Amino acid sequence: MKRNSLTCTFQVIVAALFFRIAYPDDRAPIIPKAWDDAALAGWHVPLAASGAEPVPLTAEQFYRLPELKIYKSYPVYAPGKEPDGYMERLKQAEPELVFDATGLRSDMDWIRAGELVFDAPVTISAIEGQAYAKDAGWFRDHNVPIAKDETVPFYRYIVREKGKVEIGTLSCGNCHTRVLPDGTVVKGAQGNFPRLQANAYILRKLRFSLEDKFVLSGIRSLLIHDFSTPWHKDDLNSRPNDMSLEDILAAIEAVPAGVTPCHNSSLFSPVQVPSLIGLRERKYLDHTGHVLHREIGDLMRFEAFVQGNTMAGFGSYKLPAVMPGLVLHERMSDAQLYALARYLYSLQPPRNPNRTSQLSRRGAQIFKREGCDKCHTPPLYTNNSLTPAQGFTPPAEHLTKYAITRVSVGTDPTLALKTRKGTGYYKVPSLRGVWYRGPFEHNGSVATLEEWFDPARVRDDYVPTGFKGYGVKARAVPGHEFGLKLNAADKRALIAFLKSS
């Protein structure tokens, strides 16, 4: 009886192994349709401004856009650090398309393919057009972080035609790659490349080949397309219409690394670049929580949305055309969006050098004593809810439809009320990984945690260490006053806990 039982068990194992080989569990997944009209309905949290509801492209319009071609890319080295003969070898390389969904089966297949999408630029240009990439002085003046292997991991060389090497700049990795002080590269983190200063550098170079009026016209056209909110009587995004070219360039240069005026925000109220590590656990996306994250299809939609070519308008306002030649976005295919989402879900934080100590354990007690865990609830260190911006009262129907913490922390409400991201809310951020992040606050006003807990920041004579704003010498960084009244020893302990979490 025992022998028969063992025989049966052996046969079951063999059969299971045969079935695994013949019909593997990692068969090609069913990929959600990213731009689905039904799924898009109710995906956006409504904007606070009446009559400014987001109007996305229809699925038919979206799928008429050309698909992004992903070519094999190559590292860019810091000025003066390229191996001998590197560019000549690249010129001999054959163009190679590297994304092919037909052969993707296992989780790792999709994750590796997703990393290709993460690194793939949606804008490719001549190296001469991105002259900062070869300018050692610019790197030095802007403290551009360099990886251990002497590469600059924020952009890549591309070969689309043999003998011609181009540079691809605007990829997911351009904003969401961070180089730590020891040269470690962390993909998906809050980036620290000074990309707005790089943009201003390019625009200043254009002034040598184009008349200022053409450069100014192009910049204004792009800013209107990306940011204009004419439904607000005091539209802060109309300011460039009355600014000189030099003033606009100064406003662009005022946005530091780790902060960006991404689509639908504002050059004058930019956003802290969010970390994408731990994204899978977030219920709302973006600082104002303006879209829901219910399943992987929502993340795919958000990836397409961030590319900036998916909106037709807001309410009755139709997005104007951009000056020809300024924006040449293609759309990612559903397979590319799915692979990218799988990759983002797989991201893990870097090893934390801040170990638990007696000081951090005391900080954990202070964190709980002060009630920080009510909003920043362990283990995610967020309660995954929305909090009203100062001056906004949530409509009654929102209280049952969305997760809302009914306390306003009083931070600057501009992004939440006066931009296309203006839901009237801010998302309660996670505090995980703050040791390698920064600057902090939804617009990156403060560079370090120590400065965040400095009571001087709420004074009008405070000089922000992160984003100050165009033409601003000093301003308060208001709101979230929790922890400001702690004594110096308690603050040190609390910060030690936050950095070790």
C-alpha positions as CSV (number, residue, x, y, z in Angstrom):
1,M,0.0,0.0,0.0
2,K,2.9,2.3,0.9
3,R,4.6,1.4,-2.4
4,N,1.5,2.1,-4.4
5,S,1.1,5.4,-2.6
6,L,4.7,6.4,-3.5
7,T,4.2,5.3,-7.1
8,C,1.1,7.4,-7.4
9,T,2.9,10.4,-5.9
10,F,5.8,9.9,-8.3
11,Q,3.3,9.8,-11.2
12,V,1.6,12.9,-10.1
13,I,4.9,14.8,-9.8
14,V,5.9,13.6,-13.3
15,A,2.5,14.6,-14.7
16,A,2.8,18.0,-13.1
17,L,6.2,18.5,-14.5
18,F,5.1,17.5,-17.9
19,F,2.1,19.9,-17.7
20,R,4.5,22.6,-16.5
21,I,6.7,22.1,-19.6
22,A,3.9,21.8,-22.1
23,Y,1.7,24.5,-20.6
24,P,3.8,26.8,-18.5
25,D,2.1,29.2,-16.1
26,D,4.1,32.1,-17.6
27,R,2.2,32.0,-20.9
28,A,1.7,35.4,-22.5
29,P,-0.6,37.5,-20.3
30,I,-3.8,39.1,-21.3
31,I,-2.7,42.7,-21.8
32,P,-5.3,45.3,-20.8
33,K,-6.3,47.9,-23.4
34,A,-4.7,51.1,-22.0
35,W,-6.8,53.7,-23.7
36,D,-10.2,52.3,-23.1
37,D,-13.2,54.7,-23.2
38,A,-15.1,52.8,-20.5
39,A,-12.1,52.5,-18.2
40,L,-11.3,56.2,-18.6
41,A,-14.7,57.2,-17.3
42,G,-14.3,57.8,-13.6
43,W,-10.5,57.4,-13.7
44,H,-9.9,61.1,-13.1
45,V,-10.7,62.7,-9.7
46,P,-12.7,65.8,-10.8
47,L,-10.9,69.1,-10.8
48,A,-11.8,71.7,-8.2
49,A,-12.6,74.3,-10.9
50,S,-16.1,74.0,-12.3
51,G,-16.4,73.3,-16.0
52,A,-12.7,72.2,-16.4
53,E,-13.2,68.4,-16.5
54,P,-10.4,66.6,-18.3
55,V,-11.3,65.6,-21.8
56,P,-9.0,62.7,-23.0
57,L,-8.6,61.6,-26.6
58,T,-11.0,58.9,-27.5
59,A,-9.6,55.4,-27.9
60,E,-9.9,55.8,-31.7
61,Q,-7.9,59.0,-31.7
62,F,-5.3,57.6,-29.3
63,Y,-4.6,54.4,-31.3
64,R,-4.2,56.5,-34.5
65,L,-1.0,57.9,-33.0
66,P,2.2,56.3,-34.3
67,E,3.7,53.7,-32.0
68,L,7.1,54.4,-30.3
69,K,10.0,52.5,-31.9
70,I,12.5,51.4,-29.3
71,Y,16.1,51.2,-30.6
72,K,19.0,49.7,-28.9
73,S,20.6,52.4,-26.8
74,Y,24.1,52.9,-25.4
75,P,25.5,54.7,-22.3
76,V,26.6,58.3,-22.4
77,Y,29.8,59.1,-20.6
78,A,30.6,62.2,-18.6
79,P,32.7,64.7,-20.6
80,G,36.2,63.5,-21.0
81,K,35.4,60.0,-19.7
82,E,34.5,58.1,-22.9
83,P,36.7,55.0,-23.6
84,D,39.1,55.4,-26.5
85,G,37.3,54.9,-29.8
86,Y,33.8,54.7,-28.2
87,M,32.0,57.0,-30.6
88,E,33.7,55.4,-33.6
89,R,32.5,52.0,-32.5
90,L,29.0,53.4,-32.1
91,K,29.1,54.7,-35.6
92,Q,29.8,51.2,-36.8
93,A,26.8,49.7,-34.9
94,E,23.8,48.6,-36.9
95,P,20.4,50.0,-36.0
96,E,18.5,47.5,-33.9
97,L,14.9,47.5,-32.7
98,V,14.9,45.8,-29.3
99,F,11.3,45.6,-28.1
100,D,9.4,42.6,-29.3
101,A,6.5,41.4,-27.3
102,T,6.0,38.2,-29.2
103,G,8.7,36.4,-27.3
104,L,7.9,37.6,-23.8
105,R,6.6,34.9,-21.5
106,S,8.0,34.9,-17.9
107,D,7.8,37.7,-15.3
108,M,11.5,38.4,-15.9
109,D,10.9,38.7,-19.6
110,W,8.4,41.4,-19.1
111,I,10.4,43.2,-16.4
112,R,13.5,43.3,-18.6
113,A,11.4,44.5,-21.5
114,G,9.9,47.1,-19.2
115,E,13.4,48.4,-18.3
116,L,14.0,48.9,-22.1
117,V,10.8,51.0,-22.2
118,F,11.9,53.0,-19.1
119,D,15.2,53.9,-20.7
120,A,13.7,54.6,-24.2
121,P,13.6,58.3,-25.1
122,V,10.6,59.8,-26.8
123,T,12.7,62.6,-28.2
124,I,15.9,61.9,-30.1
125,S,18.1,64.6,-31.6
126,A,21.5,65.4,-32.9
127,I,24.2,65.4,-30.2
128,E,25.1,68.9,-31.2
129,G,21.6,70.0,-30.2
130,Q,22.2,68.7,-26.7
131,A,25.5,70.4,-26.3
132,Y,25.5,70.3,-22.5
133,A,26.2,66.6,-22.8
134,K,29.8,67.3,-23.9
135,D,30.3,70.5,-21.8
136,A,32.5,69.7,-18.8
137,G,32.1,73.3,-17.5
138,W,28.3,72.9,-17.5
139,F,28.6,69.6,-15.6
140,R,30.8,71.2,-13.0
141,D,28.7,74.3,-12.6
142,H,25.5,72.4,-12.1
143,N,26.9,69.5,-10.0
144,V,25.6,66.9,-12.4
145,P,25.8,63.5,-10.6
146,I,28.0,60.9,-12.3
147,A,27.6,57.1,-11.8
148,K,30.4,54.9,-10.6
149,D,31.2,53.8,-14.1
150,E,31.6,57.4,-15.2
151,T,28.3,57.4,-17.2
152,V,25.5,59.9,-17.1
153,P,22.5,57.6,-16.7
154,F,19.8,60.2,-17.4
155,Y,20.0,59.9,-21.2
156,R,21.3,57.5,-23.9
157,Y,23.0,57.4,-27.3
158,I,20.8,56.0,-30.0
159,V,21.7,54.5,-33.5
160,R,18.8,54.7,-35.9
161,E,21.0,54.9,-39.0
162,K,24.4,53.3,-39.3
163,G,27.1,55.9,-39.1
164,K,24.9,58.4,-37.3
165,V,24.9,58.6,-33.5
166,E,22.1,60.6,-31.9
167,I,21.1,61.3,-28.3
168,G,17.8,60.4,-26.7
169,T,16.9,62.6,-23.7
170,L,13.2,62.6,-22.7
171,S,12.6,59.1,-21.2
172,C,11.2,57.9,-17.9
173,G,14.7,57.6,-16.7
174,N,15.4,61.3,-17.5
175,C,13.3,62.3,-14.5
176,H,13.2,59.1,-12.5
177,T,16.8,58.2,-12.1
178,R,18.9,59.2,-9.1
179,V,22.6,58.9,-8.6
180,L,23.5,58.5,-4.9
181,P,26.6,60.3,-3.5
182,D,28.6,57.0,-3.8
183,G,27.7,56.8,-7.6
184,T,25.0,54.1,-7.2
185,V,22.3,54.4,-9.8
186,V,18.7,54.1,-8.5
187,K,16.2,53.7,-11.3
188,G,12.6,54.8,-10.5
189,A,13.7,57.1,-7.7
190,Q,13.2,60.9,-7.5
191,G,15.7,62.1,-10.1
192,N,18.5,64.5,-9.5
193,F,19.5,65.5,-13.0
194,P,19.2,69.3,-13.5
195,R,17.0,68.9,-16.6
196,L,15.4,72.4,-16.6
197,Q,18.9,73.9,-16.5
198,A,19.8,71.7,-19.4
199,N,16.7,72.9,-21.3
200,A,17.6,76.5,-20.7
201,Y,21.1,75.8,-21.9
202,I,19.7,74.4,-25.2
203,L,17.4,77.4,-25.6
204,R,20.2,79.8,-25.0
205,K,22.2,78.0,-27.7
206,L,19.3,78.4,-30.1
207,R,19.7,82.2,-29.8
208,F,22.9,81.9,-31.8
209,S,21.1,80.4,-34.8
210,L,17.5,81.8,-34.5
211,E,16.2,85.2,-33.9
212,D,14.9,85.8,-30.3
213,K,11.4,86.3,-31.6
214,F,11.2,82.8,-33.0
215,V,12.7,81.2,-29.9
216,L,10.2,83.2,-27.7
217,S,7.3,82.3,-29.9
218,G,8.2,78.6,-29.7
219,I,8.6,78.6,-25.9
220,R,5.3,80.5,-25.4
221,S,3.5,78.0,-27.7
222,L,4.8,75.1,-25.7
223,L,4.0,76.6,-22.3
224,I,0.4,77.4,-23.4
225,H,-0.1,73.9,-24.7
226,D,1.3,72.3,-21.6
227,F,0.0,74.5,-18.8
228,S,-2.6,77.1,-19.8
229,T,-5.7,77.3,-17.6
230,P,-7.9,80.1,-19.0
231,W,-10.9,79.1,-16.9
232,H,-9.1,80.8,-14.0
233,K,-9.4,84.6,-14.1
234,D,-5.9,84.9,-12.6
235,D,-4.3,82.2,-14.8
236,L,-0.7,82.1,-13.5
237,N,0.2,80.3,-16.7
238,S,-0.6,83.4,-18.9
239,R,2.5,85.2,-17.3
240,P,4.9,84.2,-20.1
241,N,2.8,86.3,-22.6
242,D,4.1,89.4,-20.8
243,M,7.6,88.1,-20.1
244,S,10.8,88.7,-22.1
245,L,12.8,85.7,-23.4
246,E,15.5,86.3,-20.8
247,D,12.9,86.3,-18.0
248,I,11.3,83.1,-19.3
249,L,14.7,81.4,-19.4
250,A,15.4,82.6,-15.8
251,A,12.1,81.1,-14.8
252,I,13.0,77.8,-16.3
253,E,16.4,77.9,-14.6
254,A,14.7,78.5,-11.3
255,V,13.4,74.9,-11.2
256,P,16.0,72.8,-9.4
257,A,17.0,69.1,-9.9
258,G,14.3,66.8,-8.4
259,V,11.5,69.2,-9.4
260,T,9.8,69.6,-12.8
261,P,7.0,71.5,-14.4
262,C,5.6,68.3,-15.9
263,H,2.6,68.3,-18.2
264,N,-0.5,70.0,-16.7
265,S,1.3,71.6,-13.8
266,S,3.0,75.0,-14.1
267,L,6.4,76.5,-14.7
268,F,5.5,78.7,-11.7
269,S,4.1,75.9,-9.5
270,P,6.2,72.8,-10.5
271,V,6.0,69.4,-8.8
272,Q,8.5,67.4,-6.8
273,V,9.5,64.5,-9.0
274,P,7.9,61.5,-7.3
275,S,9.7,58.2,-6.5
276,L,8.2,55.3,-8.5
277,I,9.5,52.8,-6.0
278,G,6.6,51.3,-4.1
279,L,4.1,52.5,-6.7
280,R,2.2,49.3,-6.7
281,E,0.8,50.1,-3.3
282,R,-0.5,53.6,-4.1
283,K,-4.2,54.1,-4.5
284,Y,-3.9,57.6,-6.1
285,L,-1.3,58.8,-8.6
286,D,0.5,62.2,-8.7
287,H,0.8,64.8,-6.0
288,T,-2.8,65.9,-6.3
289,G,-4.1,62.4,-6.6
290,H,-5.9,63.3,-9.9
291,V,-6.2,59.7,-11.2
292,L,-7.1,56.4,-9.5
293,H,-4.8,53.4,-9.3
294,R,-7.1,50.4,-9.1
295,E,-5.2,47.9,-11.2
296,I,-2.3,47.7,-13.7
297,G,-4.4,49.1,-16.5
298,D,-4.7,52.4,-14.6
299,L,-1.0,52.6,-14.3
300,M,-0.7,51.9,-18.1
301,R,-3.1,54.8,-18.7
302,F,-1.1,57.0,-16.4
303,E,2.1,56.2,-18.3
304,A,0.5,57.2,-21.5
305,F,-1.0,60.3,-19.9
306,V,2.4,61.4,-18.6
307,Q,3.8,61.4,-22.2
308,G,1.6,64.4,-22.7
309,N,-0.2,63.6,-25.9
310,T,-3.4,62.1,-24.6
311,M,-5.6,65.1,-23.8
312,A,-8.0,66.9,-26.1
313,G,-8.8,69.6,-23.6
314,F,-10.4,70.6,-20.3
315,G,-14.1,71.4,-20.3
316,S,-14.8,73.6,-23.3
317,Y,-11.1,74.6,-23.6
318,K,-9.4,72.8,-26.5
319,L,-5.7,72.3,-26.3
320,P,-4.0,74.5,-29.0
321,A,-1.6,73.1,-31.5
322,V,2.1,73.3,-30.6
323,M,4.5,75.1,-32.9
324,P,5.6,72.6,-35.5
325,G,8.8,70.7,-34.7
326,L,8.7,71.3,-30.9
327,V,7.0,68.1,-29.8
328,L,7.3,64.9,-31.7
329,H,5.9,62.4,-29.3
330,E,4.8,58.9,-30.4
331,R,2.6,56.8,-28.2
332,M,3.7,53.6,-26.5
333,S,2.0,50.5,-27.5
334,D,-0.2,48.6,-25.1
335,A,2.5,45.9,-24.8
336,Q,5.2,48.6,-24.1
337,L,2.9,50.2,-21.5
338,Y,2.2,46.8,-19.9
339,A,5.9,45.9,-19.8
340,L,6.8,49.3,-18.3
341,A,4.1,48.9,-15.6
342,R,5.5,45.4,-14.7
343,Y,8.9,46.9,-14.4
344,L,7.8,49.8,-12.2
345,Y,6.0,47.3,-9.9
346,S,9.2,45.3,-9.6
347,L,11.4,48.2,-8.4
348,Q,13.0,47.9,-5.0
349,P,14.7,50.6,-2.9
350,P,18.4,50.8,-2.5
351,R,20.1,49.3,0.6
352,N,19.5,51.7,3.4
353,P,22.8,52.6,5.2
354,N,20.9,54.1,8.2
355,R,20.6,51.3,10.7
356,T,18.1,51.1,13.5
357,S,19.7,52.5,16.6
358,Q,18.7,53.6,20.1
359,L,18.2,57.1,18.7
360,S,15.9,55.9,15.8
361,R,13.9,53.7,18.2
362,R,13.3,56.8,20.4
363,G,12.3,58.6,17.2
364,A,9.7,55.8,16.5
365,Q,8.1,56.5,19.8
366,I,8.0,60.3,19.1
367,F,6.5,59.5,15.6
368,K,3.6,57.7,17.3
369,R,3.3,60.1,20.3
370,E,2.9,63.0,17.9
371,G,0.2,61.2,15.9
372,C,2.3,61.1,12.7
373,D,1.1,57.5,12.1
374,K,-2.5,58.6,11.7
375,C,-1.7,59.9,8.2
376,H,1.7,58.2,7.6
377,T,0.5,54.8,8.7
378,P,3.1,52.0,8.8
379,P,4.1,49.8,7.0
380,L,3.5,52.0,3.9
381,Y,3.9,55.2,5.9
382,T,0.8,56.6,4.1
383,N,-2.9,56.1,4.7
384,N,-3.3,56.2,0.9
385,S,-5.8,59.0,1.1
386,L,-6.4,62.6,-0.1
387,T,-6.2,65.7,2.1
388,P,-8.0,68.9,1.2
389,A,-5.8,71.8,0.1
390,Q,-6.2,75.0,2.1
391,G,-9.3,76.8,0.9
392,F,-11.0,73.8,-0.6
393,T,-14.1,72.0,0.8
394,P,-14.7,68.5,-0.4
395,P,-18.1,68.0,-2.0
396,A,-20.3,65.7,-0.1
397,E,-20.3,63.0,-2.8
398,H,-16.5,62.9,-2.6
399,L,-16.6,61.8,1.1
400,T,-18.1,58.4,0.1
401,K,-16.5,58.0,-3.3
402,Y,-12.8,58.7,-2.4
403,A,-10.6,58.1,0.6
404,I,-10.3,61.5,2.2
405,T,-8.5,62.6,5.4
406,R,-10.6,65.6,6.5
407,V,-7.7,67.7,7.7
408,S,-5.9,70.3,5.6
409,V,-2.2,70.6,6.5
410,G,-2.0,74.1,5.0
411,T,0.7,73.8,2.4
412,D,0.7,76.1,-0.6
413,P,-2.6,75.3,-2.5
414,T,-1.5,76.6,-5.9
415,L,-0.9,73.3,-7.5
416,A,-4.1,71.8,-6.1
417,L,-6.3,74.7,-7.1
418,K,-4.9,76.6,-10.1
419,T,-3.4,74.0,-12.4
420,R,-4.8,71.2,-14.6
421,K,-3.9,68.8,-11.8
422,G,-6.0,70.9,-9.5
423,T,-8.3,68.4,-7.8
424,G,-8.4,70.5,-4.6
425,Y,-6.5,67.7,-2.8
426,Y,-3.0,66.6,-2.1
427,K,-2.2,62.9,-1.8
428,V,-0.8,61.9,1.6
429,P,2.8,61.0,0.6
430,S,4.6,57.9,1.8
431,L,7.6,58.5,4.0
432,R,9.4,55.4,3.0
433,G,12.8,56.0,1.5
434,V,13.1,59.6,2.6
435,W,16.8,59.0,3.3
436,Y,17.7,59.0,-0.4
437,R,15.0,61.4,-1.6
438,G,14.8,65.2,-1.7
439,P,14.0,68.0,-2.2
440,F,10.7,67.7,-0.2
441,E,7.1,69.1,-0.3
442,H,4.8,68.8,-3.3
443,N,6.9,71.5,-5.1
444,G,10.3,70.6,-3.7
445,S,10.7,73.8,-1.6
446,V,13.0,72.2,1.0
447,A,16.2,70.3,0.4
448,T,16.5,68.3,3.6
449,L,14.5,66.8,6.5
450,E,16.4,69.0,8.9
451,E,15.2,72.1,7.1
452,W,11.7,70.7,6.9
453,F,11.5,70.6,10.7
454,D,13.1,74.1,11.0
455,P,10.4,76.5,12.3
456,A,12.1,79.3,10.3
457,R,10.6,77.9,7.1
458,V,7.2,79.3,7.9
459,R,8.5,82.9,8.1
460,D,8.3,85.3,5.1
461,D,12.0,86.0,5.3
462,Y,12.9,82.3,4.8
463,V,15.1,81.4,1.8
464,P,14.0,78.0,0.5
465,T,16.8,75.6,-0.1
466,G,14.9,73.8,-2.9
467,F,12.4,75.5,-5.3
468,K,12.1,79.2,-4.5
469,G,10.3,80.4,-7.7
470,Y,11.1,82.8,-10.4
471,G,12.3,86.2,-9.1
472,V,11.8,85.1,-5.5
473,K,14.6,85.9,-3.0
474,A,12.7,84.8,0.2
475,R,9.3,83.3,0.9
476,A,7.6,81.2,3.6
477,V,7.2,77.4,3.1
478,P,3.8,77.2,4.9
479,G,1.9,74.3,6.3
480,H,2.5,70.9,7.8
481,E,3.7,72.4,11.1
482,F,3.7,69.0,12.8
483,G,7.1,68.5,14.5
484,L,8.2,72.2,14.3
485,K,7.7,72.7,18.0
486,L,9.7,69.6,19.1
487,N,13.0,70.3,21.0
488,A,16.3,69.7,19.2
489,A,16.9,66.3,20.7
490,D,13.4,65.0,19.8
491,K,13.8,66.3,16.2
492,R,17.1,64.5,15.8
493,A,15.5,61.3,17.0
494,L,12.5,61.7,14.7
495,I,14.7,62.4,11.7
496,A,16.9,59.4,12.6
497,F,13.7,57.2,12.6
498,L,12.5,58.6,9.3
499,K,15.8,58.0,7.6
500,S,16.0,54.4,8.9
501,S,12.5,53.5,7.9
